[in-house]
């Protein structure tokens, strides 16, 4: 991807999203074909624009076609298709982040020694927006020991998502507020015990931590897209990709479009 001029932020996002959605990891070979598009805002006032963002990717090999879509809507939900069937969806708490630590036993980066890690860590620059991963109600905003500034969203009577190490909460956000998928909760920070700016994200059922990338994701899924409207989202993404190819002066892209 670097050789083809894909921005590093897009490559990192592509890799992170696949880690969220694909288990086991994809077995890539030189015969596979990857089509990918991204979006970059242009600031007419010469301010520093945001990094380019992944919008669509298609990986084709002899066995299957895998398509990855980052929705253009408010919530930036990620959808994964295999041969036109929606097999997974996820609302990430941060889009442009690196998954630096998984759920389970790990060596603690500050205290050392093997300790249980009750969530996942997503490294991102200070001030990066943090989004709700599913609809719910704000149940807690405040500080908790090594977590630093914490926001908890209650999704039903026994399920919560927890967002920690924040630098600040969103303006006006208060306990009791109704939250939708993709709503901004706050910003990445270094509050509490951290080695750098990151979001520690947890999902809990009856106060029992569950892996946000597996059981936690399944519990909160279904609130983003339903199976009955997945084809419309897929076809719209394909049309956008084809329109990009159609306006390109690159002969190899023109041939791909044909």
N, C-alpha and C positions, 0 to 999 in steps of 0.2 A: 504494500500500500504506500509505503514511503517512496519507493521507486516511481510510482505512478503519480506522485504529487498530492496524495490525499493528506489533508491537514492532520497534524498529530492529535489535535483535540478530537477529531472525528474517529481516528483509529482507536484512541483510548476509550471513547464512548462505545464504539462497536464491540471492543473486547469486553468491557465491563457488562454491557447488556447481555452478551452471550453467556457470561458467567452467571448472571441472574436467572436466565431462562433455560439454558441448555445443560442437561446433566444426563449422561456423561458428556465431556467436552467433544466438540466436533473433531473428526479425524480428517484433516485437510490433506490434499495432494496437489501436485502441480497441474493435474488435468482438470481441476475444478475451475469454474468460471464465477467470478465475483463481480456483480454490478452494484454500485453504491452511489448514492447522491447525498448531498448535504446542503444546508442553508446558511447563508451568512448575511447579517444585517449590515447595511451601509449607513454610516452616520454623516449626514451632509454638513454638520457643524465641526467636522474634523475631530470629534471626540473619539476616544479609543472604543471601537466597536466590540461587542461580545465575540467570543470564539465561535467559529463555525459549528453547526449542530447537525448531527446525523438525522436524516429523514427517512431513508429507505435503503435496504440492502437485499440482494438476492444472490444466494449461493446455489449453484447448479452443479450436480455431478451425475454419474450414471444411474444412481439409485433414487434420488429425490431432489426436489426443489425446495429450498428453505428460504422464506421471505420474512424479513424483519422490518417492522414499521414503527416509527415514532410518530404518533398522531399529531396533526397540526392544530388540534383543539387546545383548550385551556389547560387540560391536565397532563399533556405530554405522555399519555399512556403508551406502553410498549407492547406490541402484539407480535406473536411468533406464529407463522404458518408453515405447515408442511404439506406440499401438494394441494394447496388451496384450502386446507382445513385449519381452522384456528385451533392450536393445541395449547397455547398458553397466553396469558396476558398479565401485565404487572404495571402498577403505578409506582415508579421509583420515588423515594423521598428526595433524591437529588439526581439530575440528569447527567451533569458533567462531573463525574467523580470517579475515583479509583477505589476498588474494593481492596482494602489493605488487611482486613482481618475477618475471618469467618466465625461462625457459631461453634462452640465446643471448647475443649481443653486447648490452652495455648500457653506459651511463656509470656508472662505479663511484661509489656515493654517498659514499664516504669519500676515496678517492685521486683521483677524477676520471679523465677519459680513458676511451676505449672499451676495455672488457675483456670477456672471455668469462665468462658466468655459468653455472656447471655444474649448477645446480639451480633451485629456485623458493624464494622467500621468503614466509613466512606470518606476518604481524604478529598478535600476540596478547598479552594482559596477562601480566606476570611470574607464573610459577607455573602457567600453563595446562598441563594434562596433554598429553603427547605419546604417541601410540599407534603401535604397529607396523603397517605397511601390509600385511604378509603374513607367513605363518608362516616360521620360520627358526631360526637359532642366533646367539646373541650372539658376534660375532667380535672386537669391540674396544670398550673403554671407556677414555677418557683424553683428554688435551689435545693439540691439533694447531694450532700457530701461530694464524693468523687465524680458524680455525674455533672456537676455544675448546674447551669440553667437547663431546666427540663420542661418539656411540654408532653402531656399525655392525652391521647384521644380515645374515648370509650366508644366502641363500635357496637356492642350489645352488652347484655348484662354481665358477661364473663370475659370479654375480649378487649384488650387495649393495644395501641401502638405507642411506643415511647421514643422521644427524640431528645438527645442530650448533648451537652457541651456547647450549647448555643451561645452566640454573642448577644443576641436580643430576640425577643418575640416580636411578631408582627404588630404594627401600630393598631391599637384598639382591640386586639384579641383578648378575650376574657373567658373565664370559666363559665360553662353553660352555653357558649356559642355553638351553633350548628355548623358543621364543617362538611364540605364536599371533597371528593377526590381532586387533588391538584391544587387545592387552596394553599396559599402561602402561610406557613406557621411562624417562620422566623428566619434567622440567618446562621450560617456556619460560624463557629467560634472556637475558643480554646478554654472555655470555663471548665472548672473541675480539674481532674487529673488527666492530662493529655501530653502527647509528645509533639503536637502540632495541630493546626486547624483540621477538624474532622467532625463528622456526625456519627455518633454511636446510636444505632437504630435497633429497637427491640420490638417483638410481638409477644404478648403474654395471654394465656388462657387460664382463668382462675388463678392468676398470679404465678402461673408456671411458665417460665420462658420457653418458647419454641423457636425453631430455626426460621428466621424471616424469609429465607430463600426456598424453603420447602413447605413445611406444615403451615407456617405463618402466612405464606403467600397464598396457599390454597384456601385458608380460612377467609382471607380478605378479598379473594378474587371473585369474579362474577358481578362486582359492583362497578366495573369499568365498561366492559362491552359484553353484550349477550350474543350467543351463537347466531341468532336470526339476522343480525345486521352486520356480521363480519365481512360478507362478500362485498358489500358496498364500500367499506373502508379499504379493503384490498384493491378493488378496481380503481378507486380514486387515486390511491398511491401509485399504481401502475401507470395511470394516465399522466400524472405529474412527472413521473420518471421519463416516459416516452416524449413528453413535450420538451423536456430538457435536452434529450438526445436530438430531437428534431430541429432545435435551434443551434446546434453545435456545428462548427466549421471543421471539426476533426473528422477526417474521412473514415476512421475506424469506428467511430460512434455512429456515423451515418449508415455504415454497412450493418452495424448491430441493429439499428432501427428497422432496416429493410428485412 
